[in-house]
Amino acid sequence: MQSLPFPIIDPHIHQWDPYTTPHAAAFAVKLFGKHPRLLDKMVRLLKPKDVIETIGLTEHLTAPYLPGNYKKDAGHYKVEQIVHVEASWHQQKGTGVVNETRFIAGLPFDQHNIQLGGIVATADPRQKNFKQLLQLHREASPKFRGIRKMAAVHADKAIHAWADEPHLYRNKKFLKGFEELAKQDLSFDAWVYSTQLADVTALAKAFPDTPIVLDHLGTPAGLFGKVGKGTGKTAQQREYIFQAWKEDLAELAQCTNVSTKMSGLFMPVLGHDFHQQKRLATKQELVERAAPLIQHALNCFRAKRVMFASNFPMDRVSSSLTNIIDAFSDIVQAYDENALKPIFYENAKAFYKL
């Protein structure tokens, strides 16, 4: 068991309750919530294969994940503050997405000695009411800090697409709406697959004064094994994915308004199969797989523009949160022991103005 000599700020967790909120599995949960095996079968029937492959286990869709669940996952580590990042709220019409901000603002974090530091909500800059949505998010909670609009779409059609077009961050309507985000001094969480990193670079160059954070180091799908129809199927393909990711991440890091989160590195879409083996990765396995990615990110962004984030519960499918913190802190300490507090506390506090 390890420890850090300071509390952690975790700037990327998701909270949801399929029993009470608009959620991908809400219908199935209400019908079969008391019958776990039947619920699992039903979700697998109702949800496309690419969704199941991305999340790994259906319980990520069907089980609530609330402050008490996160507190338990954090174990002996003291987490001072968290930032909730939008989690595909399914009430999208009109101003429906603002209800996610209201829901998060009402959760009992204080009961678990954790502060809700910030909320990264969602809104689509292409929508005519984008400015209104930003204002409503502000009114819903003083913790509102910015938005995330996911753009992850892969050329392999069997890998789940999280947006309705492959180059969302280059869309003219998106860019026009994004001007309002920049005017209001709000931050932007960008999430793409590694094959789309150039789109984030173009967005950062178009808005050099807007703080942008790349979620999950840009998610190189298939880096550790086959996903989709054939992405990452061979060692040669996986090496190509890695080298292309390294080059594109280094180019993005030249944009000084961009930071990145070392998070999401154990989602199944990267090619991990621990959940299929019905076990959790050990700390050593985490170090072996994550170290080359984290070390390269640190070389590119340096310690002041990298922040640890858990992405829980999404990475829970592959390992425990305590194992992940243990492994990632070891990797950072080996790189530069003076980088620990910036990466696990200070950078997130500064970026999100906590």
Steps between C-alpha positions, in 0.01 A plus 500: 500500500635840396407851601556855383604776743216724379133459401398429140280697267332266252385713205318231303236277655149411386192480718168351395193312618311305232209456741423871528659685205486493119754230425591255226385202706211662689228297329674165549589582860141585593379173349770258616695681774418231758629223272871567424558212258187577302590869502845422358346291220243767422759779478714286269197449277394864501840665468721479189807277520733799462359656819552180699855464365581858600374476858595135560234412758131590490503598868655830391168574336270346756647569847475843666833670562462763771720676761497202739614265222788730408603545863521122539706468182747766618588280797770642725579789266368838614316669215438866581298597193357344186383637167200331343527471121183459298390140458278480191185636663220370280263794529635698207200693366460867576685582820492144636877467546491766772319251722825303529664803659208535740519128585874511573469820706252322725709189575620450863877523453537675836369192678809316375752776583555581132438839341330537167760732354363547151253384238591454135162492332406437140352716228534495124658816356318427173161562663331837466431509874863432600543839670178442694618154609823645639301755698264234635793282609640802687165558669468132590828495693783739591725194454451509121845536343467408133368245256597179331366405161634158407629459145645146510424331168723228352552390140434144622120510501481221757658732760231704670454854371431763766408773251287526187783607270870406478650851520266684733767742626550632145128553431431868415188517719694342787777757466253788484333382819835438666565875478241544775686255723816703446321829577372364831845379609381141538718193451451220250555128549584337167466127449603333175664178390870533423430502126323836551762683704566740213142626542574602860820672383303698241242600763771610745670711234168662407437596865846549654366677810245231591618237749452156346573166665540181301323218681663158535821589309301471179390133534711293256238234423646154446842581644500193726291256298231457238187714514232565241529313172877477507662802665812396691478142376873454438815613678593702191165683508536571871848644448363725225220620732756580768740687273224704334358587843843613622551731202153653512507550878837676475356736239195574716724577797651791306170681565565657838128538582460120502543270799430127518363247745685177563175311534284248318805288419327179605174526312442179298499700173880520528507124460516385863338167579530474879120500530480206262746315722267587791774665701647841577841609378776504759695814578799362309288432191369855517854639519620291207218614274457859610861610551590551131186712449539710814874552451445624145221733615730641769779549246260693276287699745740509796377476857300825497253393230425141601243407762408165649133403468328173576222483238312290753296293473595440136853369574369295789438217254877439476639584843436662837536873558759445772709285264476769231608778738781279631625422150465850353666666799791257471538587131493873571739471794749310286477778242530787752401478865435875502224445241276301735316788665450700179361197318284358779381831647623840383442481124136398525437768762645766273342380174147476638538801735395293800 
